[in-house]
Amino acid sequence: MQDGGYGTYFNGPDYQKLLVDYGYVVVPSDLARAFTELLGDTQEEFNEHFRESPELLNPEPENPEWTNVATGADTMGNPSSFHHPFVRKMREMCEAVLLDNDVLPLQGRALEQCFCPMMRRTNKQPAAAESWHRGNIDADGASEGDDFFGGWINFGNEQQTFVCVPQTHKAEFDGTVVPKESHAVPVKVPPGHILVFDERILRKVDADDSPDAITMCLFLGWRATAESDSLFGRDNMTRCCVTHAPPKLMSGKLPDMYPDFGKEINNVTWTVPMAHTFSTKTFVSRVLFPHVVEKQGDDGVVVSTTYTYKVVPKNMRALALFPDLNQLRPYDIHETGLLTPMRELRLYTFDTPTVRMSYKLVSADYWKKHAPSDSSMRRPRPERVYFK
């Protein structure tokens, strides 16, 4: 195994050591290095993906008045937000940045890319407050010895903020002990930078302080594992990719389009009429379904039933179920390969956006033989393979 890629810690920060020690790290991508041109092009592609999403009705991504999701977190749950070619390629490029900079502590394990949502939040949509929490990883899918990492890449023009308590990824937390606010650190994520954090770190979402009229980012996730099967099984992953269905997230849950009826978000109780208004303004009629509402008299007896409301399902259906809609480009073998634990993979990169680069990760045997005995020694790392 030879050293490969760029930005080793002999020439710059040891991002992996920072991640291991503190539980988070911020890494620049080429979007940051070529801010005025490449980031602007990416923002245009981000917006264009909405216009090419067949389930959306007259999207206006540049308009702060237009909303495409109604959850308090404003993370997208529609199929195209996971499966559009722009999203898939961007996930590859971000993974290449982390491998080139040896960010993830794989330690001889394979790497699996996990589905994560995108986010588009306007200044008309305040973030719903969160309590302190760790990543909720699905226990049925995870194996002993797995490590999970989350994060996002900032597509906006202003810095974004991640609030966490450093080093709590090393400690137990039962959800009842509230850390002191004085221990919390607001981590700034500049435009074009990638935040990576250990899913065990304590964190929460505070009020959004970004001056951007529209906050744009792609959430990211990875699993380091000795297993060979995908987190939720290869068959489930393949079916999701073939049908372009909203995928399970690392928590094991499906992404939501809006809250449960009766739930209060930002001091507003979500109702069926609200879902109807949101759905009919945002989605084409083909993906809407009737919602039965029973009206009761004072004595509790049902006096009438109406099918007035049409809503998009809270967890949307696969695009393949609507063959009359334009379909997205199918996945290729390299894209589906990333969604299973791999040690050899091919990725588009920011510096080679039209040709995939090959990467070799450190094998378990090589890591055991050559792992450094202390932090001053150079560790084996992923290799970017160049073909002559």
N, C-alpha and C positions, 0 to 999 in steps of 0.2 A: 504494500500500500504506500503510495507516494502522496506527498502533500499536493493539494490542488486548489483551484479557486482563487479568490482574492481576499484581502483584508484579514490576513492571519494576525494573531495578537502580537507578533513580532513587529508588524507594521502599523498596528492600530489597537483599539480596545479589544480585550478578551471578552467578547460578548457572552460567551458561554459561562465564564466564571462569574460575571455579574448576574446572570440569570440564576445560576445555582446558589450564589451567596444571598441575593436579595429577593429572589422570586419573580423578578421582572427585568426587562431590558428594552431599550428603544434603539432600533437599528435603521440607518438611512438606506433607502433604495435609490435606484437611478432616477426616480421621480423627484427626489430631493436634490440630487446633483444637477439635474437638467430642468430646474424648476419651471422656467418660463415657457418652455416648449413642450416637453414630454408630459408634465403634469396637466397642462391645458388640453393636450390631445386626449389624455386619459379621462378627463372630466367630460369631454365631448362624447367619448365612447360610452361612458357611464350613462349619460343622458340618452344616447341613441339606443341603448339596450331596452329602455322603456318603450320607445316607439316601435321596436321590433318584437315586443312581447305580445303574442297573439291573444292573450287573455285580457289585456288592458284595453279600455275604451278611451280613445282620444287623450292619451297621456300628454301632460305638459310638464316635463321634469324641470324646466328652468323657472317655472312659476311657483313662487312660495305659497300661493293659495291652493295649489293642487296637492292633494294627499293620496297616497297609494297604500297606506296601511293604517290601522286604527288601534294598534296595541300601545300601551304606555311606553314600551321600549322602542317602538317604531322600527323594529327589525322586520324585514320583509318575509312573507310566507308564501307568495305566489310562485308557481313552478319555474317561470323564466328567471326569477332572481337567483336560482340555484344552478340552472342548466343552460342559460344563454352562453354562447361561445365566448363572449367577453369575460364573463365571470369565471369560466373554466380556465381560460388562458391566464387571467390575473392570478388565480390561485397557484398555477404552475410557476409563474414568475416570482411570486413572493416566496415560495418554497425554495426556489433556486437562490434567492438572496440569503436565506438562512443557511443553506448548505455551503455556499461560497464563503460565508463568514463563520462557519462552524459554530452556530449559535446553540443548537439543541444538544443536550447531553445524552446522546444515543447509547454510548457505551457498548457498542457491538450489537445493539438491537436493530430490528427493522423499523421502518418509518411508514406510517399510514396517515394519509391526509383525511381529515374528517370534514363532513359537510357543516358549514356555518353560514348564517344569513348575511345579507347586505343590509345596510341601513341608509335611509334617506329621511332626515328629520328637518322640517322647516322651523323657522322661528315662531310659527303659529302653533307648533306642537311641543309643549313643554314635556320634558322627560318625567316619567313617573318615578317617584322616589323609591329607593330600595333600602332594605336593611342589610347589615353586614352578612356576607355569605361566601361560601367557597363554590367552585364549580360542582354542579350536580351531575356526576358521571354515572351512566347506567351501570349498575352493579352486575346485571345479567350478562352484559356484553364484555365488560372489562375482565382481564385476567390478572392474577397475582404477579407483581413485578412490572405492570404497565405504568407508564407515566403519561400524563396528558398536559398539553400546552395550548393555551388560547392566545388571542390577541386580535389586532386589526391593522389595516393599512389606511392611513388618512389620505383621502382623495381631495380634501378641501383646500382652501387658500389660507386658512387660519389654523392655529394649533388646537388640538383636542386634548381632553383631560381624562386621565384614569386615576381613580382614587383607591389606594390600597394601604395595607399595613405591611411594610417590608419585613421579610424573613418569617412571616406567619405560615408560609408553606411548609415549614419544618416543625410546626407545633400542632397539637390537637385542638379542635374547636367543635363544640357540640351544638352551636347555634344559640346558646342561651347567654353566653358571656359577651357583652358588648365592649369592644376595645375602646380605649380612651381616644377621643378625637385628636388629642395632641400627638398620638402615635401615627395618625394617618398622614399619608404623603400624596399630594396632587402631582401625578406624573404627567409631564407635558409631552404630547406626541405632535411634533411639527408636521407641516404638509409633506407628503411623500415619504414619511417614515413609517416603519412597522413596529408596533408594540408586540412583545411576546411576554407572556407570563405563565408561571406554573399554575395549573388549575386549582391547586390547593391553597393559594394565597387568599387572604381575607380582602374583600373588596366590596364596593357598592357604587351605585350611580347617584351622583348629586345633581342639582339643577345644572342644566347645560349652560356653560358660560361662553360658548363659542360665538364670536360676532358674525360668523357666516350666516347669511340668509338661509342657506340650505347646507346642512351638515351631511357629508357623504363619506362612507367608509365601507370596507369589506371586512367582515369578521373572519378570523382564521383559526384553524384548530388542527392539532396533530396528536397522534398516539405513538409513543415509542414502546415497542413490544417484542417479545421473543416468539409470539404466536405467528401462525401463517394465515389465519382466517381474518376477515374483516370484523370490525367491532360488532356489527349486527348480522354477520353472516354474508358470505359471498353471494348467495342467491338473492338475498334481500337487496344488496347493493346493486347487483346487475339489473334486477327488475326496476329499481328506481331510475337507473340511468337509461334503460331502454324505453321506458314509458314516460320519462321526464315527470316523475311524481315528486311532490315535496318530500324531502328525505327526513329520516330521523336525525335529530341533532345528537350531540354527545351525551346529553341527558337521557336519551331514549325517547324523548317527546317529539311530536310533530310540531312544526312551526305554526303559530296562530295568525289569523288575519285580523281578529278583533277579540275583545275580552268575552268571558262568559256573560250571558244575559243576567242582569241584576248586580254585576260586579261594578264597584266604583273605581274609576280611573280619573285622576286629576279632578276630584270632587264632582264628577259626572257619572251617573249610573247608566250603564249600557243597556239599551232596550232593543227590541226587535225592530221598531220603526227606525231607530238610528242605524241599525245594520242594513235595513232596506235602502235608506238614503245613501249611505256610503257605498253599498254594492252596486246600485243602479247607476251611480255617477262614475264609478271607477272601472267596472268590468263589463265586458260584452255580455249580452243576454244569454249566450249559449252556455256560459259557465254558472249561471244563476239557477237556483232551485226554489220551489215554493216552500214557504214556512207556514205551517198550520198554527193558527192561534185560536184557542177556544175561549169564547166569551161566556162568562158565568153571571147568573142573576144573583140577587142578594142572598138567596137561600143556597147558593153554591151549585145549583143545577145548571148544566150547560144549556144555554138558550140558542146559540148559533155558532157556527164554525166558518171561518173565513180563510181564504187562500190569497188574501190581498198582497201579502208581503213576498217579495222575491229577494233572496239573499245569496251571497257567495258562501259556501260552507266555511265554517271556522277553520277547518283544515282542508285546504283545497284538493281537488281531484287531479289525477295525472293528465297531462295534455293529450296523451295518446287516446284517452277516452272521448276526445272531441276531434275526430279525423277531418271534419270539415274546416277546422282552423288550420292556419299555416303552422307547420311543425318546425321545431328547431333542428339544427344539424345533429346527426347522431354522434355519440361518443366514439372515439377511436380507442385502440387497445392501450395506448399510452395513458390516456385520460382515465380509463377504468383501472389501469394498473396502479395509479397513484392512490386509489381508494382502497387498496389492500396493502398489507404489510410487505414492503419491498426493500431490497438492499441494492438493486440495480434499477435505475429509472432514467427516463428521458424527459427533459423539461425545456419549455420555452423560457428564455431569460430576457431581462430588460435590454441586454446588449446584443442578443440574438433573437429578436421577436418573430422571425420567419423560419428559423431552423432550430430544432430541439438539440440540446446538449445532453450527452450521456453523463450520468453520475454513478459512482460506485461508493457505497457506504462501507464502513469498517465492519468486517465480519466478527462474529462472537469469538472465534478462536484467535484471530489476530489481536483483538482487544485484550483478551486474557494474557497474551504473551507480551504485549507491548504497552499496556496501560501504564501511565506514569505513576510513580510511587509518591510523588508530591507535586504541588501546583507549579513548581519552578521548571518542571520538565515538559517538553513539548509532547502533546498527546497525538495519537493517530486521528485522522480527520477525514471527512468526505473528500472524494477526488472528482474534479471535473475532467472528463476525458476528451481530449481533442484528437480528431482524426486528420491525418495528413493526406 
